[in-house]
Amino acid sequence: MSQQYQVPGTPRVISPSPTPSESTETHTSGQDSYFAPITRSSAAKRATSPQPIDEGIEDDGEASDPSLARARARSRSPIALAKRRRSSGYLPKSNLPTSRASKSKPIPLSPPTTNGHLSPSSASSSFWRDFSRSPSPLGLIPIHRHWRSFVHRHEIPRKALHVSIGFFTLHLYTRGIQTSQIHPYLLTALIPIALTDYLRHTYPAVNRLYIRCLGALMRESEVNEKYNGVIWYLLGAWAVLRFLPKDIGVMSVLLLSWCDTAASTIGRMYGRYTPRIRKGKSLAGSAAAAVVGVLTAGLFWGWVAPRYWGFEDSFMFKGELALPSTIMGAIGWKEGQGTIGGWVALGVVGLWSGFVASASEVVDILGFDDNVTIPVLSGLGLWGFFKIFT
């Protein structure tokens, strides 16, 4: 009897909400599983029911392995792109648009600052950009970009022409050319150059052609506002060679050629570390002009003049300096006591030459160009000094 009617086993109780392991098995079982339709009440209960406990069961490994995870594409939003560029240093934070109004309103750009020189790129339109995408003028060599900036910043072509005129003046002196033979040629060259500069300021087409040909020797201030510095250079050289004695005229051109270049070069390099005398003039540049003026006087009156033609009759300085007779009489000196010569006289002349060169480079007279004020003021300073002490 007991064997015929056995007590059945305890049936398995199925939970109404499946555990995570059961839901995982249900999802991985394929399309054969059957899911009853979910009513609104069941969906509301599932939303309010607590989350199932994580049993620590991992997937196949596809999502857990970071090397196999699919990379998420970057957002192409303009704001996200601007943030990435700003974090990498390509875009300043102030340029990031914050609203739709800022996107529609253009951001005003400040005009580019100029340093007073004419860049080769602006002189020849887009030649360098068309020639190569590299910023360097000759192509893909990075060092060319550095030297292009150096040439532009220090006005190398302009200063080379400036310095070469001094050497050319010494060459003409050693050949025995007189100043009376030179100043007519300077005046002849001055007239057409000044006329051409007037035409280029009147007609823009002439100005563009002029800049394309001679832009490397110009400053940006001379493009539309000022006249070319060559005009003032020729005018100053013509004035001192025409109206002053031979040695004073030659010395004035040498001071213009070399002292002005030294003051400009040293002033640009070290002027920020020294006190400023006036706008655009520093103590470093003035000191450089004075030193070069002393050396130039020693070169001309101490070596070039005695070696080639000696102290000519047309010279004001002939190797000696003397106090005026009125001063010697006032202090009770006899004739010959107030006279110096040789290296002592040359040293005094050199110091005075350096002083007048530095002072004429600093002073500003009615806004005239220094290419005419330096030779004229230097020549007048030397002429007055020798008029008193010779």
MILOPA-117145 format. One record per residue (C-alpha): residue in three letters; x, y, z; residue number from 1. Coordinates in steps of 0.2 Angstrom, whole numbers, plus 2048, in hexadecimal, padded with zeros to 3 digits. Layout:
! MILOPA-117145
(node "ALA", (X, Y, Z), NUM) ...
***
This chain:
! MILOPA-117145
(node "MET", (800, 800, 800), 1) (node "SER", (80E, 80C, 805), 2) (node "GLN", (818, 808, 7F5), 3) (node "GLN", (809, 80A, 7E9), 4) (node "TYR", (805, 81C, 7F0), 5) (node "GLN", (816, 825, 7F2), 6) (node "VAL", (816, 837, 7F9), 7) (node "PRO", (81B, 843, 7EB), 8) (node "GLY", (82A, 84E, 7ED), 9) (node "THR", (82A, 860, 7F2), 10) (node "PRO", (826, 86B, 7E3), 11) (node "ARG", (832, 879, 7DD), 12) (node "VAL", (82B, 88A, 7E1), 13) (node "ILE", (82D, 896, 7D2), 14) (node "SER", (830, 8A9, 7D8), 15) (node "PRO", (825, 8B5, 7CE), 16) (node "SER", (834, 8C1, 7CB), 17) (node "PRO", (843, 8B7, 7C4), 18) (node "THR", (854, 8B8, 7CB), 19) (node "PRO", (863, 8C0, 7C1), 20) (node "SER", (869, 8AE, 7BD), 21) (node "GLU", (858, 8A9, 7B6), 22) (node "SER", (856, 8B9, 7AC), 23) (node "THR", (867, 8B6, 7A5), 24) (node "GLU", (863, 8A4, 7A0), 25) (node "THR", (853, 8AA, 799), 26) (node "HIS", (85B, 8B7, 78E), 27) (node "THR", (869, 8AB, 788), 28) (node "SER", (85D, 89C, 784), 29) (node "GLY", (859, 8A4, 773), 30) (node "GLN", (849, 8A6, 76A), 31) (node "ASP", (841, 896, 771), 32) (node "SER", (83C, 89E, 781), 33) (node "TYR", (82B, 8A5, 783), 34) (node "PHE", (826, 8B5, 78C), 35) (node "ALA", (815, 8B9, 791), 36) (node "PRO", (80E, 8CB, 78D), 37) (node "ILE", (812, 8D7, 79B), 38) (node "THR", (803, 8E1, 7A1), 39) (node "ARG", (804, 8F3, 7A7), 40) (node "SER", (802, 8EE, 7B9), 41) (node "SER", (810, 8E1, 7B8), 42) (node "ALA", (81B, 8EF, 7B0), 43) (node "ALA", (817, 8FB, 7BE), 44) (node "LYS", (81B, 8EE, 7CB), 45) (node "ARG", (82C, 8EA, 7C3), 46) (node "ALA", (830, 8FD, 7C3), 47) (node "THR", (82C, 8FE, 7D6), 48) (node "SER", (834, 8EE, 7DA), 49) (node "PRO", (846, 8EE, 7E2), 50) (node "GLN", (854, 8EA, 7D6), 51) (node "PRO", (85A, 8D8, 7D6), 52) (node "ILE", (86A, 8D3, 7DF), 53) (node "ASP", (879, 8D1, 7D5), 54) (node "GLU", (87F, 8BF, 7D6), 55) (node "GLY", (890, 8C3, 7CF), 56) (node "ILE", (88D, 8BA, 7BF), 57) (node "GLU", (897, 8C1, 7B0), 58) (node "ASP", (893, 8C1, 79E), 59) (node "ASP", (89C, 8B8, 790), 60) (node "GLY", (8AB, 8C4, 793), 61) (node "GLU", (8A7, 8CF, 784), 62) (node "ALA", (8A1, 8DE, 78E), 63) (node "SER", (8AD, 8DB, 79D), 64) (node "ASP", (8BD, 8DB, 793), 65) (node "PRO", (8C2, 8ED, 790), 66) (node "SER", (8CC, 8E9, 780), 67) (node "LEU", (8BD, 8E1, 778), 68) (node "ALA", (8B1, 8EF, 77D), 69) (node "ARG", (8AB, 8FA, 76E), 70) (node "ALA", (8B2, 90B, 76E), 71) (node "ARG", (8A6, 919, 770), 72) (node "ALA", (8A6, 926, 762), 73) (node "ARG", (8AB, 938, 767), 74) (node "SER", (89D, 945, 766), 75) (node "ARG", (89E, 951, 758), 76) (node "SER", (895, 95E, 761), 77) (node "PRO", (89E, 96F, 75F), 78) (node "ILE", (89E, 972, 772), 79) (node "ALA", (8A6, 962, 775), 80) (node "LEU", (8B3, 965, 767), 81) (node "ALA", (8B7, 976, 76E), 82) (node "LYS", (8BA, 96E, 77F), 83) (node "ARG", (8C6, 962, 778), 84) (node "ARG", (8D0, 96F, 76F), 85) (node "ARG", (8D0, 97A, 77E), 86) (node "SER", (8D7, 96C, 788), 87) (node "SER", (8E5, 968, 77B), 88) (node "GLY", (8EA, 97B, 77A), 89) (node "TYR", (8E3, 97F, 769), 90) (node "LEU", (8D4, 989, 76E), 91) (node "PRO", (8D3, 996, 77C), 92) (node "LYS", (8C5, 995, 788), 93) (node "SER", (8BE, 9A6, 784), 94) (node "ASN", (8BA, 9A0, 772), 95) (node "LEU", (8AE, 992, 778), 96) (node "PRO", (89C, 996, 774), 97) (node "THR", (890, 995, 782), 98) (node "SER", (87F, 998, 77A), 99) (node "ARG", (877, 999, 76A), 100) (node "ALA", (878, 9AC, 76B), 101) (node "SER", (88A, 9AB, 76C), 102) (node "LYS", (88B, 9A0, 75D), 103) (node "SER", (881, 9AC, 752), 104) (node "LYS", (88B, 9BB, 758), 105) (node "PRO", (89C, 9BD, 751), 106) (node "ILE", (8AB, 9BF, 75D), 107) (node "PRO", (8B4, 9CF, 759), 108) (node "LEU", (8C6, 9CD, 755), 109) (node "SER", (8D3, 9D9, 75A), 110) (node "PRO", (8DE, 9E0, 74C), 111) (node "PRO", (8EF, 9D8, 74A), 112) (node "THR", (8FD, 9E2, 752), 113) (node "THR", (90C, 9E8, 748), 114) (node "ASN", (91D, 9EB, 74D), 115) (node "GLY", (921, 9F8, 740), 116) (node "HIS", (929, 9EC, 733), 117) (node "LEU", (923, 9E6, 722), 118) (node "SER", (921, 9D3, 722), 119) (node "PRO", (927, 9CA, 712), 120) (node "SER", (916, 9C1, 712), 121) (node "SER", (90C, 9D1, 712), 122) (node "ALA", (918, 9D9, 705), 123) (node "SER", (915, 9CB, 6F8), 124) (node "SER", (902, 9C6, 6FC), 125) (node "SER", (900, 9B4, 6FF), 126) (node "PHE", (910, 9AE, 6F6), 127) (node "TRP", (917, 9A5, 705), 128) (node "ARG", (907, 99C, 708), 129) (node "ASP", (905, 997, 6F6), 130) (node "PHE", (917, 991, 6F6), 131) (node "SER", (916, 985, 704), 132) (node "ARG", (90A, 981, 713), 133) (node "SER", (919, 982, 71F), 134) (node "PRO", (91B, 993, 728), 135) (node "SER", (92D, 993, 722), 136) (node "PRO", (930, 99D, 712), 137) (node "LEU", (93A, 98F, 70A), 138) (node "GLY", (930, 980, 70D), 139) (node "LEU", (930, 973, 71A), 140) (node "ILE", (940, 977, 724), 141) (node "PRO", (93B, 97D, 736), 142) (node "ILE", (94B, 988, 738), 143) (node "HIS", (945, 993, 72A), 144) (node "ARG", (937, 999, 733), 145) (node "HIS", (942, 99F, 741), 146) (node "TRP", (94E, 9A8, 736), 147) (node "ARG", (93F, 9B0, 72D), 148) (node "SER", (939, 9B7, 73D), 149) (node "PHE", (94A, 9BD, 742), 150) (node "VAL", (94C, 9C6, 731), 151) (node "HIS", (93B, 9CE, 733), 152) (node "ARG", (93E, 9D3, 745), 153) (node "HIS", (94F, 9DB, 742), 154) (node "GLU", (94C, 9E2, 731), 155) (node "ILE", (95C, 9D9, 72A), 156) (node "PRO", (95A, 9DF, 718), 157) (node "ARG", (957, 9F1, 71D), 158) (node "LYS", (965, 9F1, 729), 159) (node "ALA", (971, 9E9, 71D), 160) (node "LEU", (96E, 9F7, 711), 161) (node "HIS", (970, A04, 71F), 162) (node "VAL", (981, 9FD, 724), 163) (node "SER", (987, 9FA, 712), 164) (node "ILE", (986, A0D, 70E), 165) (node "GLY", (993, A10, 71C), 166) (node "PHE", (9A0, A04, 714), 167) (node "PHE", (99C, A0B, 703), 168) (node "THR", (9A0, A1D, 709), 169) (node "LEU", (9B1, A17, 710), 170) (node "HIS", (9B4, A0E, 6FF), 171) (node "LEU", (9B1, A1E, 6F6), 172) (node "TYR", (9BC, A28, 702), 173) (node "THR", (9CB, A1C, 700), 174) (node "ARG", (9C9, A1E, 6ED), 175) (node "GLY", (9CB, A31, 6EE), 176) (node "ILE", (9BA, A36, 6EA), 177) (node "GLN", (9B5, A47, 6F0), 178) (node "THR", (9A5, A4B, 6F9), 179) (node "SER", (9A2, A58, 6EB), 180) (node "GLN", (9A1, A4A, 6DF), 181) (node "ILE", (995, A40, 6E9), 182) (node "HIS", (987, A4B, 6EE), 183) (node "PRO", (981, A4F, 6DD), 184) (node "TYR", (97D, A3D, 6DA), 185) (node "LEU", (974, A3C, 6EA), 186) (node "LEU", (969, A4A, 6E5), 187) (node "THR", (966, A42, 6D4), 188) (node "ALA", (960, A32, 6DD), 189) (node "LEU", (956, A3B, 6EA), 190) (node "ILE", (94A, A44, 6DD), 191) (node "PRO", (943, A34, 6D4), 192) (node "ILE", (942, A2A, 6E4), 193) (node "ALA", (938, A38, 6ED), 194) (node "LEU", (92D, A3A, 6DD), 195) (node "THR", (92A, A27, 6DD), 196) (node "ASP", (925, A27, 6EF), 197) (node "TYR", (919, A35, 6EC), 198) (node "LEU", (911, A2B, 6DE), 199) (node "ARG", (90F, A1B, 6E8), 200) (node "HIS", (906, A25, 6F6), 201) (node "THR", (8FB, A2C, 6E9), 202) (node "TYR", (8F7, A1D, 6DF), 203) (node "PRO", (8F4, A0C, 6E8), 204) (node "ALA", (8F9, A02, 6D9), 205) (node "VAL", (90A, A0A, 6D9), 206) (node "ASN", (90B, A07, 6EB), 207) (node "ARG", (907, 9F4, 6E9), 208) (node "LEU", (915, 9F2, 6DC), 209) (node "TYR", (921, 9FC, 6E6), 210) (node "ILE", (91E, 9F1, 6F6), 211) (node "ARG", (920, 9E2, 6EB), 212) (node "CYS", (931, 9E7, 6E5), 213) (node "LEU", (938, 9F0, 6F4), 214) (node "GLY", (92D, 9EA, 703), 215) (node "ALA", (93C, 9E1, 70B), 216) (node "LEU", (945, 9F2, 70E), 217) (node "MET", (935, 9FB, 715), 218) (node "ARG", (92C, 9FC, 726), 219) (node "GLU", (919, 9FA, 727), 220) (node "SER", (918, A0C, 72D), 221) (node "GLU", (91F, A11, 71C), 222) (node "VAL", (912, A08, 712), 223) (node "ASN", (904, A14, 713), 224) (node "GLU", (909, A22, 71F), 225) (node "LYS", (91B, A27, 71E), 226) (node "TYR", (927, A2A, 710), 227) (node "ASN", (935, A1D, 70D), 228) (node "GLY", (944, A1F, 718), 229) (node "VAL", (94F, A1E, 709), 230) (node "ILE", (94A, A30, 705), 231) (node "TRP", (94F, A37, 716), 232) (node "TYR", (95F, A2D, 715), 233) (node "LEU", (964, A35, 704), 234) (node "LEU", (95F, A46, 70A), 235) (node "GLY", (969, A45, 71A), 236) (node "ALA", (979, A3E, 711), 237) (node "TRP", (977, A4C, 704), 238) (node "ALA", (976, A5A, 710), 239) (node "VAL", (985, A55, 71A), 240) (node "LEU", (990, A51, 70B), 241) (node "ARG", (98A, A61, 703), 242) (node "PHE", (98C, A6E, 711), 243) (node "LEU", (999, A67, 71D), 244) (node "PRO", (9AB, A65, 71C), 245) (node "LYS", (9B2, A54, 715), 246) (node "ASP", (9B6, A4B, 725), 247) (node "ILE", (9A6, A51, 72E), 248) (node "GLY", (99B, A4C, 71F), 249) (node "VAL", (9A3, A3A, 71D), 250) (node "MET", (9A2, A38, 730), 251) (node "SER", (990, A3D, 731), 252) (node "VAL", (98C, A30, 724), 253) (node "LEU", (995, A22, 72D), 254) (node "LEU", (98C, A27, 73D), 255) (node "LEU", (97C, A26, 735), 256) (node "SER", (980, A15, 72D), 257) (node "TRP", (987, A0C, 73C), 258) (node "CYS", (981, A14, 74C), 259) (node "ASP", (96F, A14, 747), 260) (node "THR", (970, A02, 742), 261) (node "ALA", (979, 9FE, 753), 262) (node "ALA", (96C, A07, 75D), 263) (node "SER", (95D, 9FF, 754), 264) (node "THR", (964, 9ED, 755), 265) (node "ILE", (96A, 9EE, 768), 266) (node "GLY", (95A, 9F8, 76D), 267) (node "ARG", (94F, 9EA, 766), 268) (node "MET", (959, 9DC, 76E), 269) (node "TYR", (95D, 9E4, 780), 270) (node "GLY", (952, 9F4, 781), 271) (node "ARG", (945, 9EC, 78C), 272) (node "TYR", (952, 9E9, 799), 273) (node "THR", (958, 9FB, 79A), 274) (node "PRO", (94E, A0C, 79E), 275) (node "ARG", (945, A14, 790), 276) (node "ILE", (94B, A25, 78B), 277) (node "ARG", (93C, A29, 780), 278) (node "LYS", (92F, A1F, 775), 279) (node "GLY", (939, A13, 76A), 280) (node "LYS", (94A, A18, 772), 281) (node "SER", (952, A0E, 780), 282) (node "LEU", (963, A11, 78A), 283) (node "ALA", (96A, A01, 782), 284) (node "GLY", (967, A07, 770), 285) (node "SER", (96F, A18, 774), 286) (node "ALA", (97E, A10, 77D), 287) (node "ALA", (981, A06, 76D), 288) (node "ALA", (980, A15, 762), 289) (node "ALA", (98D, A1E, 76D), 290) (node "VAL", (999, A0F, 76E), 291) (node "VAL", (998, A0D, 75B), 292) (node "GLY", (99A, A20, 758), 293) (node "VAL", (9AB, A1F, 762), 294) (node "LEU", (9B1, A10, 758), 295) (node "THR", (9AC, A19, 748), 296) (node "ALA", (9B5, A28, 74C), 297) (node "GLY", (9C5, A1E, 751), 298) (node "LEU", (9C4, A15, 740), 299) (node "PHE", (9C2, A24, 735), 300) (node "TRP", (9CD, A31, 73D), 301) (node "GLY", (9D9, A24, 745), 302) (node "TRP", (9DC, A18, 737), 303) (node "VAL", (9D3, A1C, 726), 304) (node "ALA", (9D7, A2E, 724), 305) (node "PRO", (9EA, A2D, 729), 306) (node "ARG", (9ED, A1D, 71F), 307) (node "TYR", (9E6, A23, 70E), 308) (node "TRP", (9E6, A36, 70C), 309) (node "GLY", (9EB, A3D, 71D), 310) (node "PHE", (9E3, A4C, 725), 311) (node "GLU", (9DE, A56, 716), 312) (node "ASP", (9DD, A69, 716), 313) (node "SER", (9CA, A67, 714), 314) (node "PHE", (9C9, A5E, 725), 315) (node "MET", (9C4, A67, 735), 316) (node "PHE", (9CD, A5A, 740), 317) (node "LYS", (9DF, A58, 73C), 318) (node "GLY", (9E5, A4E, 74B), 319) (node "GLU", (9E6, A5C, 758), 320) (node "LEU", (9D9, A65, 764), 321) (node "ALA", (9DC, A76, 76C), 322) (node "LEU", (9D3, A80, 779), 323) (node "PRO", (9CC, A91, 772), 324) (node "SER", (9D8, AA0, 775), 325) (node "THR", (9CB, AA9, 780), 326) (node "ILE", (9CA, A9A, 78C), 327) (node "MET", (9DD, A98, 78D), 328) (node "GLY", (9DF, AAB, 790), 329) (node "ALA", (9D2, AAA, 79E), 330) (node "ILE", (9DB, A9C, 7A7), 331) (node "GLY", (9EC, AA3, 7A4), 332) (node "TRP", (9F3, A96, 798), 333) (node "LYS", (A00, A9A, 78B), 334) (node "GLU", (9FE, A95, 779), 335) (node "GLY", (A01, A83, 776), 336) (node "GLN", (9FC, A7D, 788), 337) (node "GLY", (9EA, A7A, 784), 338) (node "THR", (9EE, A6E, 775), 339) (node "ILE", (9EC, A5C, 774), 340) (node "GLY", (9F0, A50, 766), 341) (node "GLY", (9F3, A3D, 761), 342) (node "TRP", (9E9, A30, 769), 343) (node "VAL", (9E2, A3C, 777), 344) (node "ALA", (9DB, A47, 76A), 345) (node "LEU", (9D4, A39, 761), 346) (node "GLY", (9CC, A32, 771), 347) (node "VAL", (9C3, A42, 774), 348) (node "VAL", (9BD, A43, 763), 349) (node "GLY", (9B7, A32, 764), 350) (node "LEU", (9AD, A35, 774), 351) (node "TRP", (9A5, A44, 76D), 352) (node "SER", (9A0, A3B, 75D), 353) (node "GLY", (998, A2D, 767), 354) (node "PHE", (98F, A3A, 771), 355) (node "VAL", (988, A44, 762), 356) (node "ALA", (983, A33, 759), 357) (node "SER", (979, A2D, 768), 358) (node "ALA", (971, A3E, 76B), 359) (node "SER", (96C, A40, 759), 360) (node "GLU", (965, A2F, 759), 361) (node "VAL", (95A, A32, 769), 362) (node "VAL", (954, A44, 765), 363) (node "ASP", (944, A47, 75C), 364) (node "ILE", (942, A57, 752), 365) (node "LEU", (930, A5A, 74B), 366) (node "GLY", (92E, A47, 747), 367) (node "PHE", (93C, A47, 73A), 368) (node "ASP", (943, A36, 735), 369) (node "ASP", (953, A32, 73E), 370) (node "ASN", (95B, A2E, 72D), 371) (node "VAL", (95C, A41, 72A), 372) (node "THR", (95E, A47, 73C), 373) (node "ILE", (96C, A3C, 741), 374) (node "PRO", (979, A41, 733), 375) (node "VAL", (973, A54, 734), 376) (node "LEU", (974, A55, 747), 377) (node "SER", (984, A4B, 748), 378) (node "GLY", (98C, A55, 73B), 379) (node "LEU", (987, A65, 743), 380) (node "GLY", (98D, A5F, 754), 381) (node "LEU", (99E, A5A, 74D), 382) (node "TRP", (9A0, A6A, 743), 383) (node "GLY", (99C, A75, 752), 384) (node "PHE", (9A8, A6B, 75D), 385) (node "PHE", (9B7, A6D, 751), 386) (node "LYS", (9B2, A7F, 74E), 387) (node "ILE", (9B6, A82, 760), 388) (node "PHE", (9C5, A76, 764), 389) (node "THR", (9CF, A77, 754), 390) 
***
